[in-house]
Amino acid sequence: QVQLVESGGGLVQAGGSLRLSCAASGRTFTTYAMAWFRQAPGKEREFVAAISGSGGSSSHADSVKGRFTISRVKAKNTVYLQMNSLKPEDTAVYYCAANLGYTIDAGSYGYWGQGTQVTVSS
């Protein structure tokens, strides 16, 4: 029902910025909540940010609050993660996910992108 394709990952120096994009296809995309999760080597997957289907509500993990911003443009069927003031500890594979309901629980998300690597050098 939903296909997600991520882009925008790469190598950036600490303090720099990067914007991840998640292009979604499927008839229900505009009604799905979307979220970003990340997983660093040797670490468990963790919540980064989520946005409701309408775009009216969003949530960000404490570790990224004030630095990262999730947004969506329904007309483009795209969800973004603007990442500013990047830190080496932000290095991880970032995954886009979609779910019918708005939640920060990774286990509730049934649709996932392939992941995009973000590497922040010190």
C-alpha positions as protocol buffer text, in pm:
chain_id: "A"
residue {
  index: 1
  type: GLN
  ca { x: 0 y: 0 z: 0 }
}
residue {
  index: 2
  type: VAL
  ca { x: 285 y: 237 z: 82 }
}
residue {
  index: 3
  type: GLN
  ca { x: 632 y: 248 z: -65 }
}
residue {
  index: 4
  type: LEU
  ca { x: 900 y: 471 z: 84 }
}
residue {
  index: 5
  type: VAL
  ca { x: 1223 y: 580 z: -81 }
}
residue {
  index: 6
  type: GLU
  ca { x: 1474 y: 780 z: 120 }
}
residue {
  index: 7
  type: SER
  ca { x: 1745 y: 1013 z: 1 }
}
residue {
  index: 8
  type: GLY
  ca { x: 1966 y: 1291 z: 128 }
}
residue {
  index: 9
  type: GLY
  ca { x: 2204 y: 1103 z: 350 }
}
residue {
  index: 10
  type: GLY
  ca { x: 2575 y: 1157 z: 332 }
}
residue {
  index: 11
  type: LEU
  ca { x: 2886 y: 1279 z: 508 }
}
residue {
  index: 12
  type: VAL
  ca { x: 2884 y: 1611 z: 687 }
}
residue {
  index: 13
  type: GLN
  ca { x: 3107 y: 1782 z: 941 }
}
residue {
  index: 14
  type: ALA
  ca { x: 2992 y: 1845 z: 1294 }
}
residue {
  index: 15
  type: GLY
  ca { x: 2783 y: 2159 z: 1312 }
}
residue {
  index: 16
  type: GLY
  ca { x: 2665 y: 2119 z: 958 }
}
residue {
  index: 17
  type: SER
  ca { x: 2320 y: 2055 z: 819 }
}
residue {
  index: 18
  type: LEU
  ca { x: 2154 y: 1790 z: 611 }
}
residue {
  index: 19
  type: ARG
  ca { x: 1801 y: 1733 z: 489 }
}
residue {
  index: 20
  type: LEU
  ca { x: 1663 y: 1386 z: 446 }
}
residue {
  index: 21
  type: SER
  ca { x: 1375 y: 1320 z: 212 }
}
residue {
  index: 22
  type: CYS
  ca { x: 1128 y: 1035 z: 208 }
}
residue {
  index: 23
  type: ALA
  ca { x: 930 y: 1005 z: -110 }
}
residue {
  index: 24
  type: ALA
  ca { x: 614 y: 807 z: -59 }
}
residue {
  index: 25
  type: SER
  ca { x: 380 y: 641 z: -301 }
}
residue {
  index: 26
  type: GLY
  ca { x: 47 y: 479 z: -237 }
}
residue {
  index: 27
  type: ARG
  ca { x: -314 y: 578 z: -218 }
}
residue {
  index: 28
  type: THR
  ca { x: -313 y: 621 z: 160 }
}
residue {
  index: 29
  type: PHE
  ca { x: 6 y: 821 z: 199 }
}
residue {
  index: 30
  type: THR
  ca { x: -161 y: 1152 z: 272 }
}
residue {
  index: 31
  type: THR
  ca { x: -354 y: 1001 z: 562 }
}
residue {
  index: 32
  type: TYR
  ca { x: -62 y: 811 z: 713 }
}
residue {
  index: 33
  type: ALA
  ca { x: 148 y: 930 z: 1000 }
}
residue {
  index: 34
  type: MET
  ca { x: 516 y: 939 z: 914 }
}
residue {
  index: 35
  type: ALA
  ca { x: 822 y: 906 z: 1130 }
}
residue {
  index: 36
  type: TRP
  ca { x: 1197 y: 894 z: 1125 }
}
residue {
  index: 37
  type: PHE
  ca { x: 1399 y: 642 z: 1323 }
}
residue {
  index: 38
  type: ARG
  ca { x: 1770 y: 584 z: 1335 }
}
residue {
  index: 39
  type: GLN
  ca { x: 2005 y: 304 z: 1426 }
}
residue {
  index: 40
  type: ALA
  ca { x: 2371 y: 349 z: 1503 }
}
residue {
  index: 41
  type: PRO
  ca { x: 2624 y: 65 z: 1499 }
}
residue {
  index: 42
  type: GLY
  ca { x: 2586 y: -146 z: 1811 }
}
residue {
  index: 43
  type: LYS
  ca { x: 2275 y: 45 z: 1918 }
}
residue {
  index: 44
  type: GLU
  ca { x: 1906 y: -28 z: 1907 }
}
residue {
  index: 45
  type: ARG
  ca { x: 1675 y: 155 z: 1674 }
}
residue {
  index: 46
  type: GLU
  ca { x: 1554 y: 480 z: 1829 }
}
residue {
  index: 47
  type: PHE
  ca { x: 1280 y: 728 z: 1761 }
}
residue {
  index: 48
  type: VAL
  ca { x: 1379 y: 1057 z: 1603 }
}
residue {
  index: 49
  type: ALA
  ca { x: 1064 y: 1239 z: 1495 }
}
residue {
  index: 50
  type: ALA
  ca { x: 707 y: 1179 z: 1385 }
}
residue {
  index: 51
  type: ILE
  ca { x: 436 y: 1378 z: 1214 }
}
residue {
  index: 52
  type: SER
  ca { x: 64 y: 1315 z: 1191 }
}
residue {
  index: 53
  type: GLY
  ca { x: -116 y: 1241 z: 868 }
}
residue {
  index: 54
  type: SER
  ca { x: -254 y: 1592 z: 853 }
}
residue {
  index: 55
  type: GLY
  ca { x: 80 y: 1746 z: 942 }
}
residue {
  index: 56
  type: GLY
  ca { x: -85 y: 1925 z: 1231 }
}
residue {
  index: 57
  type: SER
  ca { x: 101 y: 1742 z: 1504 }
}
residue {
  index: 58
  type: SER
  ca { x: 463 y: 1641 z: 1540 }
}
residue {
  index: 59
  type: SER
  ca { x: 700 y: 1506 z: 1798 }
}
residue {
  index: 60
  type: HIS
  ca { x: 1077 y: 1504 z: 1827 }
}
residue {
  index: 61
  type: ALA
  ca { x: 1307 y: 1303 z: 2048 }
}
residue {
  index: 62
  type: ASP
  ca { x: 1472 y: 1500 z: 2326 }
}
residue {
  index: 63
  type: SER
  ca { x: 1811 y: 1423 z: 2178 }
}
residue {
  index: 64
  type: VAL
  ca { x: 1728 y: 1609 z: 1857 }
}
residue {
  index: 65
  type: LYS
  ca { x: 1473 y: 1864 z: 1974 }
}
residue {
  index: 66
  type: GLY
  ca { x: 1570 y: 2211 z: 1863 }
}
residue {
  index: 67
  type: ARG
  ca { x: 1806 y: 2074 z: 1600 }
}
residue {
  index: 68
  type: PHE
  ca { x: 1593 y: 1847 z: 1383 }
}
residue {
  index: 69
  type: THR
  ca { x: 1256 y: 1927 z: 1231 }
}
residue {
  index: 70
  type: ILE
  ca { x: 1017 y: 1690 z: 1062 }
}
residue {
  index: 71
  type: SER
  ca { x: 780 y: 1823 z: 799 }
}
residue {
  index: 72
  type: ARG
  ca { x: 566 y: 1698 z: 516 }
}
residue {
  index: 73
  type: VAL
  ca { x: 442 y: 1833 z: 188 }
}
residue {
  index: 74
  type: LYS
  ca { x: 140 y: 1634 z: 83 }
}
residue {
  index: 75
  type: ALA
  ca { x: 133 y: 1781 z: -265 }
}
residue {
  index: 76
  type: LYS
  ca { x: 475 y: 1627 z: -322 }
}
residue {
  index: 77
  type: ASN
  ca { x: 407 y: 1309 z: -124 }
}
residue {
  index: 78
  type: THR
  ca { x: 728 y: 1375 z: 62 }
}
residue {
  index: 79
  type: VAL
  ca { x: 836 y: 1386 z: 425 }
}
residue {
  index: 80
  type: TYR
  ca { x: 1151 y: 1569 z: 527 }
}
residue {
  index: 81
  type: LEU
  ca { x: 1387 y: 1567 z: 819 }
}
residue {
  index: 82
  type: GLN
  ca { x: 1584 y: 1888 z: 842 }
}
residue {
  index: 83
  type: MET
  ca { x: 1891 y: 1823 z: 1053 }
}
residue {
  index: 84
  type: ASN
  ca { x: 2089 y: 2118 z: 1182 }
}
residue {
  index: 85
  type: SER
  ca { x: 2380 y: 2147 z: 1422 }
}
residue {
  index: 86
  type: LEU
  ca { x: 2472 y: 1788 z: 1355 }
}
residue {
  index: 87
  type: LYS
  ca { x: 2683 y: 1603 z: 1607 }
}
residue {
  index: 88
  type: PRO
  ca { x: 2898 y: 1292 z: 1568 }
}
residue {
  index: 89
  type: GLU
  ca { x: 2650 y: 1105 z: 1785 }
}
residue {
  index: 90
  type: ASP
  ca { x: 2387 y: 1164 z: 1516 }
}
residue {
  index: 91
  type: THR
  ca { x: 2575 y: 921 z: 1294 }
}
residue {
  index: 92
  type: ALA
  ca { x: 2338 y: 639 z: 1207 }
}
residue {
  index: 93
  type: VAL
  ca { x: 2126 y: 483 z: 939 }
}
residue {
  index: 94
  type: TYR
  ca { x: 1807 y: 685 z: 921 }
}
residue {
  index: 95
  type: TYR
  ca { x: 1482 y: 513 z: 831 }
}
residue {
  index: 96
  type: CYS
  ca { x: 1154 y: 659 z: 718 }
}
residue {
  index: 97
  type: ALA
  ca { x: 839 y: 481 z: 833 }
}
residue {
  index: 98
  type: ALA
  ca { x: 466 y: 510 z: 777 }
}
residue {
  index: 99
  type: ASN
  ca { x: 169 y: 407 z: 987 }
}
residue {
  index: 100
  type: LEU
  ca { x: -204 y: 464 z: 981 }
}
residue {
  index: 101
  type: GLY
  ca { x: -193 y: 611 z: 1331 }
}
residue {
  index: 102
  type: TYR
  ca { x: 29 y: 877 z: 1484 }
}
residue {
  index: 103
  type: THR
  ca { x: 276 y: 718 z: 1725 }
}
residue {
  index: 104
  type: ILE
  ca { x: 642 y: 718 z: 1823 }
}
residue {
  index: 105
  type: ASP
  ca { x: 647 y: 341 z: 1872 }
}
residue {
  index: 106
  type: ALA
  ca { x: 862 y: 178 z: 1606 }
}
residue {
  index: 107
  type: GLY
  ca { x: 677 y: -149 z: 1647 }
}
residue {
  index: 108
  type: SER
  ca { x: 357 y: 10 z: 1522 }
}
residue {
  index: 109
  type: TYR
  ca { x: 503 y: 108 z: 1187 }
}
residue {
  index: 110
  type: GLY
  ca { x: 444 y: -140 z: 910 }
}
residue {
  index: 111
  type: TYR
  ca { x: 603 y: 42 z: 620 }
}
residue {
  index: 112
  type: TRP
  ca { x: 971 y: 129 z: 609 }
}
residue {
  index: 113
  type: GLY
  ca { x: 1217 y: 283 z: 372 }
}
residue {
  index: 114
  type: GLN
  ca { x: 1550 y: 124 z: 289 }
}
residue {
  index: 115
  type: GLY
  ca { x: 1743 y: 358 z: 514 }
}
residue {
  index: 116
  type: THR
  ca { x: 2000 y: 623 z: 434 }
}
residue {
  index: 117
  type: GLN
  ca { x: 2338 y: 661 z: 599 }
}
residue {
  index: 118
  type: VAL
  ca { x: 2419 y: 982 z: 781 }
}
residue {
  index: 119
  type: THR
  ca { x: 2777 y: 1023 z: 895 }
}
residue {
  index: 120
  type: VAL
  ca { x: 2887 y: 1322 z: 1099 }
}
residue {
  index: 121
  type: SER
  ca { x: 3259 y: 1373 z: 1134 }
}
residue {
  index: 122
  type: SER
  ca { x: 3419 y: 1555 z: 1425 }
}
